[in-house]
Amino acid sequence: MGSGHSHVGEQIDSYLTGALTADDERAFERHLLGCEDCRVEADEASAVAVALARVPPEAVEGISLTASPVPAGQQQLTVSASSDGVGTRVRAVAVGMRAGVAFDLLAIGADGREYVAAHGVAADDPQTIAGTVPLPPDQVRLYAVVQGRWDVLLIAAGS
């Protein structure tokens, strides 16, 4: 990250774990909207967080894990979410997925639990994905498109 203005890179872990105050969280998200360097760093950290959240604790006892970030390039996930009175209605637009790839759209809750909002097979760009999850929008921390059990294809921040 370059110098010249305030960066929030050191707050990424706190943001992903819900440790920031509400004011700090809003300031962090505003900064990400205008700073490509921090946004890329946050996307990479989010991919690692999603991958690690999916690992059962007993599987990692005594093992050192590393995870690769979501590949940079033309891939993008844009998510809109709204309350449906019971949970969250999710509409995602994915760009850059390889056609024919089976995927799940996941919502990762503030408590770290994962919820499958939709299943599908990627078609031509852009890919529209719609589904629901049984928790309110403000309780969704991350959205991720995954293939299989471990491959994070795309990721976006939640509410």
TIFIGU-512560 format. One record per residue (C-alpha): residue number from 1; x, y, z. Coordinates in nm, 2 decimals. Layout:
<atoms>
ATOM  seq    east   north      up
ATOM  NUM       X       Y       Z
...
</atoms>
This chain:
<atoms>
ATOM  seq    east   north      up
ATOM    1    0.00    0.00    0.00
ATOM    2    0.13    0.34   -0.09
ATOM    3    0.18    0.64    0.14
ATOM    4    0.01    0.97    0.12
ATOM    5   -0.32    0.90    0.29
ATOM    6   -0.46    0.68    0.57
ATOM    7   -0.49    0.31    0.49
ATOM    8   -0.69    0.07    0.69
ATOM    9   -0.49   -0.25    0.61
ATOM   10   -0.42   -0.31    0.97
ATOM   11   -0.79   -0.32    1.05
ATOM   12   -0.88   -0.60    0.80
ATOM   13   -0.85   -0.88    1.05
ATOM   14   -1.06   -0.69    1.30
ATOM   15   -1.32   -0.62    1.03
ATOM   16   -1.34   -0.98    0.92
ATOM   17   -1.39   -1.10    1.28
ATOM   18   -1.64   -0.83    1.38
ATOM   19   -1.41   -0.67    1.63
ATOM   20   -1.45   -0.31    1.50
ATOM   21   -1.69   -0.07    1.65
ATOM   22   -1.99    0.02    1.43
ATOM   23   -1.83    0.36    1.35
ATOM   24   -1.50    0.21    1.27
ATOM   25   -1.66   -0.06    1.05
ATOM   26   -1.85    0.21    0.85
ATOM   27   -1.53    0.42    0.81
ATOM   28   -1.34    0.10    0.70
ATOM   29   -1.61    0.02    0.44
ATOM   30   -1.61    0.38    0.31
ATOM   31   -1.23    0.37    0.27
ATOM   32   -1.25    0.04    0.08
ATOM   33   -1.49    0.20   -0.17
ATOM   34   -1.22    0.46   -0.27
ATOM   35   -0.89    0.27   -0.23
ATOM   36   -0.81   -0.01   -0.47
ATOM   37   -0.50   -0.12   -0.28
ATOM   38   -0.69   -0.18    0.04
ATOM   39   -0.98   -0.34   -0.14
ATOM   40   -0.75   -0.59   -0.30
ATOM   41   -0.58   -0.66    0.03
ATOM   42   -0.92   -0.71    0.20
ATOM   43   -1.04   -0.94   -0.08
ATOM   44   -0.74   -1.16   -0.04
ATOM   45   -0.78   -1.17    0.34
ATOM   46   -1.15   -1.25    0.30
ATOM   47   -1.08   -1.54    0.07
ATOM   48   -0.85   -1.68    0.33
ATOM   49   -1.11   -1.62    0.60
ATOM   50   -1.38   -1.80    0.40
ATOM   51   -1.15   -2.10    0.33
ATOM   52   -1.05   -2.12    0.70
ATOM   53   -1.40   -2.09    0.82
ATOM   54   -1.49   -2.40    0.62
ATOM   55   -1.22   -2.62    0.78
ATOM   56   -1.34   -2.83    1.07
ATOM   57   -1.13   -2.77    1.38
ATOM   58   -1.03   -3.13    1.42
ATOM   59   -0.89   -3.13    1.06
ATOM   60   -0.62   -2.88    1.15
ATOM   61   -0.49   -3.00    1.48
ATOM   62   -0.11   -2.99    1.44
ATOM   63   -0.12   -2.87    1.08
ATOM   64    0.00   -2.54    0.94
ATOM   65   -0.24   -2.41    0.67
ATOM   66   -0.18   -2.16    0.39
ATOM   67   -0.44   -2.04    0.14
ATOM   68   -0.42   -1.88   -0.20
ATOM   69   -0.60   -1.56   -0.26
ATOM   70   -0.88   -1.53   -0.52
ATOM   71   -0.70   -1.48   -0.85
ATOM   72   -0.68   -1.11   -0.96
ATOM   73   -0.81   -1.02   -1.30
ATOM   74   -1.15   -0.97   -1.45
ATOM   75   -1.34   -1.17   -1.18
ATOM   76   -1.60   -0.98   -0.98
ATOM   77   -1.89   -1.05   -0.75
ATOM   78   -2.15   -0.79   -0.69
ATOM   79   -2.42   -0.87   -0.43
ATOM   80   -2.74   -0.70   -0.34
ATOM   81   -2.93   -0.83   -0.03
ATOM   82   -3.26   -0.74    0.12
ATOM   83   -3.48   -0.86    0.40
ATOM   84   -3.76   -1.09    0.31
ATOM   85   -3.92   -1.07    0.65
ATOM   86   -3.76   -1.40    0.77
ATOM   87   -3.41   -1.39    0.63
ATOM   88   -3.22   -1.24    0.34
ATOM   89   -3.30   -1.25   -0.03
ATOM   90   -2.97   -1.24   -0.22
ATOM   91   -2.91   -1.15   -0.58
ATOM   92   -2.55   -1.18   -0.70
ATOM   93   -2.39   -1.10   -1.04
ATOM   94   -2.07   -1.29   -1.10
ATOM   95   -1.83   -1.20   -1.38
ATOM   96   -1.53   -1.41   -1.49
ATOM   97   -1.64   -1.75   -1.39
ATOM   98   -1.55   -2.03   -1.62
ATOM   99   -1.86   -2.17   -1.80
ATOM  100   -1.96   -2.52   -1.69
ATOM  101   -1.82   -2.48   -1.33
ATOM  102   -2.06   -2.60   -1.06
ATOM  103   -2.07   -2.36   -0.77
ATOM  104   -2.25   -2.26   -0.45
ATOM  105   -2.33   -1.91   -0.34
ATOM  106   -2.25   -1.90    0.03
ATOM  107   -2.33   -1.64    0.29
ATOM  108   -2.09   -1.64    0.59
ATOM  109   -2.27   -1.52    0.90
ATOM  110   -2.12   -1.29    1.16
ATOM  111   -2.09   -1.60    1.39
ATOM  112   -1.88   -1.77    1.12
ATOM  113   -2.15   -2.02    1.01
ATOM  114   -2.19   -2.07    0.64
ATOM  115   -2.53   -2.08    0.47
ATOM  116   -2.59   -2.20    0.11
ATOM  117   -2.80   -1.94   -0.07
ATOM  118   -2.79   -2.11   -0.41
ATOM  119   -2.64   -2.39   -0.62
ATOM  120   -2.57   -2.36   -0.99
ATOM  121   -2.35   -2.42   -1.30
ATOM  122   -2.18   -2.11   -1.45
ATOM  123   -2.30   -2.00   -1.79
ATOM  124   -2.18   -1.71   -2.00
ATOM  125   -2.09   -1.38   -1.83
ATOM  126   -2.25   -1.22   -1.65
ATOM  127   -2.39   -1.49   -1.43
ATOM  128   -2.69   -1.39   -1.22
ATOM  129   -2.74   -1.60   -0.90
ATOM  130   -3.04   -1.56   -0.67
ATOM  131   -3.13   -1.73   -0.34
ATOM  132   -3.21   -1.68    0.02
ATOM  133   -3.05   -1.74    0.36
ATOM  134   -3.22   -1.77    0.70
ATOM  135   -3.06   -1.47    0.87
ATOM  136   -3.11   -1.10    0.85
ATOM  137   -2.89   -0.90    0.60
ATOM  138   -2.70   -0.72    0.88
ATOM  139   -2.58   -1.06    1.01
ATOM  140   -2.41   -1.16    0.69
ATOM  141   -2.04   -1.09    0.70
ATOM  142   -1.93   -1.22    0.35
ATOM  143   -2.07   -1.37    0.04
ATOM  144   -1.86   -1.62   -0.16
ATOM  145   -1.90   -1.83   -0.47
ATOM  146   -1.72   -2.16   -0.41
ATOM  147   -1.65   -2.47   -0.62
ATOM  148   -1.63   -2.80   -0.44
ATOM  149   -1.54   -2.78   -0.07
ATOM  150   -1.23   -2.56   -0.08
ATOM  151   -1.20   -2.35   -0.39
ATOM  152   -1.31   -1.99   -0.34
ATOM  153   -1.40   -1.85   -0.68
ATOM  154   -1.53   -1.50   -0.60
ATOM  155   -1.60   -1.30   -0.28
ATOM  156   -1.79   -0.99   -0.17
ATOM  157   -1.84   -0.82    0.17
ATOM  158   -2.18   -0.85    0.33
ATOM  159   -2.38   -0.58    0.50
</atoms>
